């Protein structure tokens, strides 16, 4: 980090997102590019849970069945995901939607993000989830898969096991989703910068960097 950033107050960027959302993966990559464009700013990312599919069963759903129900047919789904894949290529992301076999229930995954965030490992956990689903086709609703990803992100096995055996952070995930709905959020990602400036969609890095400038001017005054 730029040494000048150490003397600056943190600029908090809350990202309303779901790890099963490919646009959110793109949004995080673009957010990181925007942060790199402003090395003098201390931009702290915080995860704000959102559930794209709050009615999914705990075990998730067969991917093809899900896509047909959501988009009304294979052709519509293929057209939509082709656009996302093209956007991913522009960001250097090897999105592999064809590998995905199940659409996951992400409540446990998001609880793990909140756990990781307590130990400054939230971004590592989120990145691991995105890569696992959209590049490797893994089921991020599967407990064993999640435990492996959590350990890879630096979480302690005992902490992860304790989380799974309790309901810790479960209410936080639900509250986060409800708060977003009360704000009128219907799609993600959404960025809330400094609790005041809100912008929707996987915006270009230049747009996000400009929003950082506006927000940081208020922080520094």
N, C-alpha and C positions, 0 to 999 in steps of 0.2 A: 504493500500500500504506500502511496505517496506520503512522505513525512509530514507535509502540510495538512493532510487529512487527519492526522492524530490530534491536531489542535482545534478541529472543527467539531461542533455538536453533530450527533448522528442524525441523518435524515432517514426517517422510518418509512419504508415502503411495505405496506400490507398487500399481499397478493391473494385475492379471492380466487380460489382455484380448486380443481379436482385432479388428482394424479392420473385419472383415466381419461383426461381431456387432451387430445393431441394439440389443440390450439394453445393450451396452457403450457405445454412443453416448449412450443415455439415462443410463447410469451416470455418464458423464463430465460431462454437463450438470448432473446432480444433485450431483455432487461439487463442481463449481464454485459452485453455489448454496450448498452447505454452507461452502465457503471464504469466500464473501462474508458469511455469517452470523457468522463469527469473524475479523473484520478485524485483531484484535490478534495472531493467530497467523500464523506463517510456515509455510504448508503447501506443501511441495514435492512435486510429482507426478513419479513415475518409472514408466516403462512396463515391464511384465513380460510378455514375449511368451508367447502361448498360441495354439495352432493348433486351431481348431474342426474343421477338415477336413484333417488331416495327410496323408491319402492322395490328395488332389486332384492331378491332373496339373499340371505347371508352367503350362500354358495355361488352367487353370481348367475350368469345365464350363458347358454351356448351363443357364441358370437354371431353366427349366421341368423339364428332365430331373433336375436336382439336387433340386428341391422334391418332385417325385413320388417320387424314391428315398428322400428323408429323411423325408417325412411321410406317404407311402403314398397320395397322391392330391391333386389340385388343391383339392378341398373342404377337406381338413384344413389344407393350407397357408394357404388364404385365411382360415380361421377364426383361426388362430394369428397371422397377420400383421395381421389386423383389430384384435386386442387390442393388439399392439405399436403400431400406428398411433394408436389411441385414447390410449395412454399418451404417445406423442409429442406429440399435440395439447395435452395438459395441460402439457407443458413448452415449448410454442411451437415444436416441431420439425415442419417440413413434410415428413415422411417420404413418399417416393414410390417404394414398392417396385415399382410397375408399370413403372417406367423401367429397372429392372435387367435386363440381358440375359444376364449371365454371373455365376456364382459364382466369385470369384477365388481363386487360390492366393496367400496373403498373405505368404509368406516374404520376398520382396524388399521389400514395403511395410514390414514390421516391421524389416528391416535398415535401411531409411531412417530409421525412427523412432529407432533406436538411434544412428545417425550424427547425426541432428539433436539428440538429447539431449545429446551431447557439447558442443554449442555453445549450450545453453539454448534450443533451438528445437524440442524434442521435442513440446511441447503444440501448437505451431502445425502441426507435421507431422501429428500424430494428428487434430487437428480438420479439417485439409484432407482427410484420407483419409475420415473419417466423412461429411463433407458431400458429397464427390465421389460416394461410393457410394450413400448413402441419400437424398440430396436431388436429385442430378443423374443418378443411374443409371450413372455411369462405371465402367469396368472397372479396379479398382485393382490388378489383376494385370498389366495391360498396361504395358510398359516406357516407352513414350512418354508415356502418361498419368501415370505415376509421376514421370517426370523433370519434367514440367510442374508437378505439384503440389509437388514438392520445391523447385523454383526459387521458386514462389509463397510457400512457407513460409520462404524466406530462405536455403536451402542453396546453396552455390556449385556451379556447373555442373561444374567440374573434380572436385570432391569426390564428386559423385554419379556421374560417369562412372567414376572410379577405383573406387568401391564396386562398381559393376556389373561391372567387368572383373576383380574379385577375388572371393574368398569371405569377405571380412571380415564379421563379425557373423553369418554363417550358422550357425556352431556355437552362438553365443549364443542364437539363436532356438530351436534344438533343445533346448539345455540348459534354457532357461526353461520350455519346454513340459514337459520331463521332470520338472523340479523341482516344477512345479505338480501333475502327476499323482502324484508321490510324496507330496504333501500331501493327496491325495484330491480334488483339484479335478476336477469333471466338467462344470461349466458356468461360464460367465463372464458378467459381471465378478465378480471377487473383489478386495477391498481388504485390503492388509496394512499396518497403520498402526504405525509405529515398530518394525517387525520383530517385533511381539508380538501385536497385536490384529488378528484376522482376521474379516471379515464378508463374506458372500456375497450376490450379487444387486444389482440397481440400486436400492439403498435410497433412501428419502426423504431429502432434505437435512437434516431435523431429526435423523434417526437418525445420519447421518454426522457432523454437528456435535457431537452428544453423544459420539460415539466420539473425536473430536478432543479434547474436554475431558478424557476419561479418560486418553488417551495423553499429552496435554500436561502433565498433573499429574505424570506420571512423569518426563517430560523435564526439568521445571523443578526437580525435587528433587535 
